[in-house]
């Protein structure tokens, strides 16, 4: 049985397991990763703000995750425009194999 998998994560969480993209490619897995990249460990920053603490040591210097996915042999799409997001997601989901859509987002919107 074959199934399409759609996964969503932030850049911080995905970064811990990004080497698995090569496994998706090796086995032809039909996985679409939707990655929200706000260049920060958003969950930790949110907790710090909620505690009325200074946001400390949560900013990231991320690579282009879309380029990384492409270099592994997956479809990599980087989207910075809300207007093009639906097309990017549809393209990734329709792709016969692993795909990653990196959505650039604003850390202040968490």
Secondary structure, 3 states (H helix, E strand, C coil): CCCCEEEEEEHHHHHCCHHHHHHHHHCCCCEEEEEEECCECHHHHHHHHHCCCCCCCCECCCCCHHHHHHHHCCEEEEECCHHHHHHHHHHHHHCCCCEEEEEECCHHHC
